[in-house]
């Protein structure tokens, strides 16, 4: 019985070793995720992996009201913009903003290629979309004060 157990353990060890070797041989060289690669090499690698739909999605910027983690993942959306007055909730706190944007980003990163999104905010007056934030005049108004 002991001899049989030893033989079985050796066979399982060999099978495990073969599985690891096969996985290593099949492993794909993902250059676009390797920060040690030159930027041009990373871009060429990523572009060669992207479908036409993914490339189009990366060039699209949608409004925050349209965005969701599922939309970000499904359509490979490249960026989201919060226009004037666009907030996740009435009287949205900084934490509300963080949670919303992290949700969108997680949706983007869970896509096939894991490409992060860019988030934009129209905040020429300061971030007045955050409840109780300070609102500033436009830059021309600040310049007119000669105090900046």
C-alpha positions as CSV (number, residue, x, y, z in Angstrom):
1,X,0.0,0.0,0.0
2,X,2.9,2.4,0.8
3,X,4.5,1.7,-2.5
4,X,1.3,2.5,-4.3
5,X,0.9,5.8,-2.4
6,X,4.5,6.8,-3.3
7,X,4.0,5.9,-7.0
8,X,0.7,7.9,-7.0
9,X,2.4,10.9,-5.3
10,X,5.3,10.8,-7.9
11,X,2.8,10.7,-10.7
12,X,0.8,13.6,-9.3
13,X,4.1,15.6,-8.9
14,X,5.0,14.9,-12.5
15,X,1.6,15.9,-13.7
16,X,1.8,19.2,-11.7
17,X,5.2,19.9,-13.1
18,X,4.0,19.3,-16.7
19,X,1.0,21.6,-16.1
20,X,3.4,24.3,-14.9
21,X,5.6,23.8,-17.9
22,X,2.7,23.9,-20.3
23,X,1.3,27.1,-18.7
24,X,4.7,28.8,-19.0
25,X,5.1,27.8,-22.6
26,X,1.6,29.0,-23.5
27,X,2.1,32.3,-21.5
28,X,1.7,35.3,-23.7
29,X,4.3,38.1,-23.8
30,X,2.2,41.2,-23.0
31,X,4.6,44.0,-23.8
32,X,2.0,46.8,-23.4
33,X,1.8,46.1,-19.6
34,X,5.6,46.0,-19.1
35,X,6.8,49.5,-18.0
36,X,10.4,48.5,-18.8
37,X,9.5,48.4,-22.5
38,X,9.9,51.5,-24.6
39,X,6.7,53.5,-25.1
40,X,6.6,52.9,-28.8
41,X,6.9,49.1,-28.3
42,X,4.1,49.2,-25.7
43,X,1.8,51.2,-28.0
44,X,2.5,49.0,-31.0
45,X,1.7,45.9,-29.0
46,X,-1.5,47.3,-27.5
47,X,-2.8,48.6,-30.8
48,X,-2.2,45.2,-32.4
49,X,-4.3,43.5,-29.8
50,X,-7.2,46.0,-30.0
51,X,-10.3,45.4,-32.1
52,X,-11.7,48.2,-34.2
53,X,-14.6,48.5,-31.6
54,X,-12.1,48.9,-28.8
55,X,-10.2,51.6,-30.7
56,X,-13.4,53.5,-31.4
57,X,-14.4,53.2,-27.8
58,X,-11.1,54.6,-26.6
59,X,-11.7,57.7,-28.7
60,X,-15.1,58.3,-27.2
61,X,-15.8,60.7,-24.3
62,X,-19.2,60.3,-22.7
63,X,-21.1,62.4,-20.1
64,X,-21.1,61.2,-16.5
65,X,-24.9,60.8,-16.7
66,X,-24.4,58.1,-19.4
67,X,-21.5,56.3,-17.8
68,X,-21.7,53.2,-15.6
69,X,-19.2,50.5,-14.8
70,X,-21.0,48.2,-17.2
71,X,-21.0,50.7,-20.1
72,X,-17.3,51.4,-19.5
73,X,-16.4,47.7,-19.7
74,X,-18.8,46.8,-22.6
75,X,-17.9,49.7,-24.9
76,X,-14.3,50.3,-23.9
77,X,-15.0,54.0,-23.3
78,X,-11.9,56.1,-23.2
79,X,-13.0,59.0,-21.0
80,X,-15.9,60.5,-19.0
81,X,-16.6,64.2,-18.5
82,X,-18.6,65.8,-15.7
83,X,-19.9,69.0,-17.2
84,X,-21.0,72.1,-15.2
85,X,-23.4,71.1,-12.4
86,X,-22.9,67.3,-13.1
87,X,-22.6,65.6,-9.7
88,X,-23.1,62.0,-8.6
89,X,-25.8,63.0,-6.0
90,X,-27.4,66.2,-4.8
91,X,-25.0,67.7,-2.2
92,X,-22.3,65.1,-3.3
93,X,-19.3,64.8,-0.9
94,X,-15.7,64.2,-2.0
95,X,-16.3,60.5,-0.9
96,X,-19.3,60.3,-3.2
97,X,-17.1,61.5,-6.1
98,X,-14.4,59.0,-5.3
99,X,-16.8,56.1,-5.1
100,X,-18.4,57.1,-8.4
101,X,-15.2,57.5,-10.3
102,X,-13.7,54.3,-8.8
103,X,-16.7,52.4,-10.0
104,X,-16.2,53.7,-13.6
105,X,-12.5,53.0,-13.4
106,X,-13.1,49.5,-12.1
107,X,-15.4,48.9,-15.1
108,X,-12.7,50.1,-17.5
109,X,-10.0,48.0,-15.9
110,X,-12.1,44.9,-16.0
111,X,-12.3,45.0,-19.8
112,X,-10.4,42.6,-21.9
113,X,-7.3,44.7,-22.1
114,X,-7.6,46.5,-18.8
115,X,-7.2,50.0,-20.2
116,X,-7.9,52.7,-17.6
117,X,-10.2,55.6,-18.4
118,X,-9.6,59.3,-18.2
119,X,-12.0,61.4,-16.1
120,X,-12.5,65.0,-16.8
121,X,-14.2,67.7,-14.8
122,X,-15.3,71.1,-16.1
123,X,-14.1,73.0,-13.0
124,X,-13.1,76.5,-14.1
125,X,-14.6,78.0,-10.9
126,X,-13.0,75.4,-8.6
127,X,-14.7,72.1,-7.9
128,X,-18.1,73.5,-7.2
129,X,-19.7,70.1,-7.9
130,X,-18.5,69.0,-4.5
131,X,-20.9,70.2,-1.8
132,X,-19.6,73.1,0.3
133,X,-16.5,73.5,-2.0
134,X,-15.1,77.0,-2.6
135,X,-16.1,78.7,-5.8
136,X,-13.7,81.0,-7.5
137,X,-14.2,83.6,-10.3
138,X,-13.1,82.8,-13.8
139,X,-9.4,83.4,-14.5
140,X,-10.1,86.8,-16.1
141,X,-11.8,87.9,-12.9
142,X,-8.8,86.7,-10.8
143,X,-6.4,88.5,-13.2
144,X,-8.4,91.7,-12.8
145,X,-7.8,91.7,-9.0
146,X,-4.0,91.9,-9.6
147,X,-3.7,89.9,-6.5
148,X,-2.7,86.6,-8.0
